[in-house]
Amino acid sequence: MVFLGNCMVLHVIRTEPSLHQPMFYLLAMLGLTDLCMGLSTMYTVLGVLWGIIREISLDSCIAQSYFIHGLSFVESSVLLAMAFDRYIAICNPLRYSSILTNDKIMKIAVAILCRSSLLIPPVIIRLKFLNYCRPHILSHSFCLHQDLIRMACSDIRFNSIYGLALVISNLLLDAVLILISYIMILYAVLAIASREERIKSLQTCVSHICAVSVFYIPIIGLTMVHRFGKHLSPLVHVLMGNIYILFPPLMNPIIYSIKTQQIRRSPHSPLPLVCFLYL
């Protein structure tokens, strides 16, 4: 369902000329990120759920953790770029097409990839040189950095401090900037005299707000479980981990198929197929 839903959204954006706009290029980046997240975790998640896979090599685990954390940072950055897109569209609509050109979107995409892929290697590479003497039992059906350092007996201060700095400078900073952008959007919308125009302006943000919610709420839940749920049932850890991995890419296609008029009204709209698959 994750693969088909996101592939259908990508297909519609590619084949429908009216969707060749900055907002939908960013949506395509979001769908592509969700596809890559599914591909990077499918092997172990399905293997564990089907009872086929019981173990994973250290190298494979480290590689998977790199892709999971890197793609999470990419998705967070894309959501921030989409918030900026909504801010420009609502607060400065007359200059929208001149500010967010195709060239600017390409530069934003390159910046997102560099930011998400070049900052992580130091903390991930060091995992290879740690001594793992504690029980080699992962909390989830995939590998996370915090799970691996929990099993290490070596000095993990660098990983802990650098990892925390990455979370603050990526996920937390992006969340704060998204919040600020929506405060500014709300301020601009409230200045509009017509009630109908205010509602119309806010409706253009509904799908993005839903996407932000389905991304950040599972992350917060998983963080809370890791921080305060050491005595909880392993089932809780596994459930929160699977929600963190599967829920955003599962929900994003249906959110944008239902809430975005241009996609919903497209002759190639994926909405009927997506709804059929999910039901």
N, C-alpha and C positions, 0 to 999 in steps of 0.2 A: 504493500500500500504506500509506503514511503517513497519507493522508487517510482512507481507509476504516477502517483499524485504530483510529485515534483517534476517528473519528465513531461507530463501533460502541460503543466504551467510553463515550462521552458519552451515547449513546442509552440504553444499559443503565442508567446512573446516573440519567438523567432519568425513565425509565419504571418502574423497580423501586423501590417504596416502601421496602423494607428497606435500600436503599442511601442513603437520605436521612439521612446521618450526616456529622459533620465530616470524618472520614478520606476519605470519597468525594467530598465537596465539594472538598477539596484536590486529590484525584486528577483531578477534572473540570477544575480550574484548570491542572493539569499538562498534560492532554490538549489543552486550548484553547491553551495556550502553544505546544505542539508543532505544532498546526495553523497558528497564525499564523507560526511560524518557516518552515514549509513554504511558505506563501503568499508570504512576503516574499522567498524565494530561488528559488522554482520557475522564474520567468521567465528568469533568467540561467543557473541550473544546467542546466536542460533545454536551453536555447538553445545553450549551449556544448557540452554532450554530444552534441547532435544536429547540431552544426556550422552552426546557423542564425545565431547571434549572435556577432559578433566584437568589438563595442565597446559601450560604455555611456556616456551623458552624465555629466558631473560631478555635476549636481544629482541624477540618479537614483542614482548611486553613493553620494553622501552620505546620501541618504534610506535606501537599503538598509542602509548601515552602522549608521545610527541604530536601525533595527528589529532588526537582528541582535544588536547589543550590548545593546540594551534588553531584548529577549526572553531573552537569556542570563542577564541579571541577574534577570529575573522567574522563570525556571526555577530558578535557584539559591536564590532567596528562598522559592519554593514548597517546594522540597526541605527547606529549613530548617524551615519551618512544619510539614511532615510529620514531621520528626524530633521536633519539640516535641510533636506529637500522639501519637507512639509513646511518648515519655517520660511524658506524663501518663497514657496508657492502662495502662502497665506499673507505674510508680512510684506513681501515685495513682489507682487505678481507681475507687474509691468516689466521687471528686469529678469524674470525667471529664466527665459530662454537665452538671455545673454550671459547670465551668471553660470548656469548649469549646462554648459555645452557638452557635446560628446567627448571633446578633448579633455575637459575637466573631469568627466566621469571616469575616463581611462586613467588619468593621474590619480584620482581617488582610489581606484581599484589597485593600482600598483603600490600606493602608499599603504593600503590595508594589508596587502600580501607581505610587504617588507616588514611592517610593524609586527605582524602576527607570526612570521616565520623566523626572523633573525634574532629576536629577543629570547626565544625559548631554548635554543641549543645548549647554552652553558649549563643550565640546571638539569637538562635531560641527559647530556653526555656524562655528567658526573655520576649519574645513577649506575653507569657501567662499572665504576671503580669502587662502589660501596661494597662492604662485606655484609651479606645477608645471613644472619645466624638465627633469627627468630622464625617461628612457624611460617612456612611459605603458603599462606592461605589468603587469597584476595577477598575483599569484601564484596566485589561486584563481578559481573560476567565480562568485564573488560578491565584494562589497566589504567590506573590513575597515578600521578606523581605522588600524591599524599599516601596512597596505599603502599607504594614501594618503599618510601622512606620510613614508614611505620615498621617494616620488617628488617630494617638495617640496624647493625650494631656499630657502624662507623660514625664519625662525627658528621652530623647532618645540619649543622648550623648554617652553612652556606646555602643549602637547598631550601631550608625553612625561610631564611631571610630573603633570599632572591625570589623564591616562589611567592612570598607575601607581597614583595614589591611589584612583581608582575601582575598579580591580581588587582592591586590598588591602582597601578598605572594603566591597566587595560579595562577590566570589567567594571571596577568601581568608578573610575574616571568617566568611562562611557555612560554609565547609568546616571551620574550626576549631570553630565552635559545634556543627556536626553531630557532629564527633568527640567533643566534650565530652559531648553528650547521650547518645551511645552508650556512653561510659565510665560514665556514671551509670546507664544502663539495665543494662549488664552487671553493675555493682556490685549493683543491686537484684535482678537475676535470680539471681545467685550466692547471695544471702541466702535464696532460697526453698528449703525443705527437700526438697520432692519433685522428683525428677529429671524426671518426666513434665511437671510444671508448668513447670520451667525450659525444657525443650525447646519446649513449647507457647508460652511467652511469646516466646522467640527467633524462632520461626517466623513470628510476626506482623510481624517486622521484615525478613524476607528480601527481600520485594519492594522495600521502600524502599532497602535496602542495594544491591540490583542497580541500581535507578534512579539512585542517587547515583554508582555506579561507571561506568555508561554515559554519564553526563553529564560527570564530572570527568576521566576517563581520556583521552577525545579532546581536551579542552581542554589538559591537560598536554602531550599529544603534539604538538598544534599549536603551543603555546608553545615547546616545545623545538626544533621544526623552524624556527620563526621566529628563535629566539635563536642556535642553533648550526648550523643547516643551510643557511647561505648558499651553500655550494658543492655541496649535494645536487642531484640531478636535479630539474627542475621537476615531473616526474611525482610525486615524493614530496610536494611541497607541495600539488599538486592532490588527491592521494589523501587526505592528512591533512585537508585542508579539507573535502572531501566527507564524510568520516567524521564530522567535527565537526558538520556541518550535518544529516546524514541518520541517523546511527546512533542517537542518543537517541530521536527521535520514531518511528523504525522499531521499536525494541526495547521501549519502554515499554508499548504496548498488550499485547504478548504476555507480558511479564513479569507485569503485573497480572492478565491473564486466566488465567495458569497458577498463579500463586503466591497469589492472593487467593481464599479459599474462597467468600466471599459472591458474587463475580462469577462464579466457575467454576460454582457451583451454581444460579445464577439461570436461570429459564426462558428469558430472553432473552440468555443468555451469548454473547459474541462469539467465544469460544474456537474453535469449529469453523471459522468463516469466516476468522478471523485466521490460524489455522494453515494453512488451505487456500491463502490468498493468499500467505503467506510461503514456503510450500513450492513 
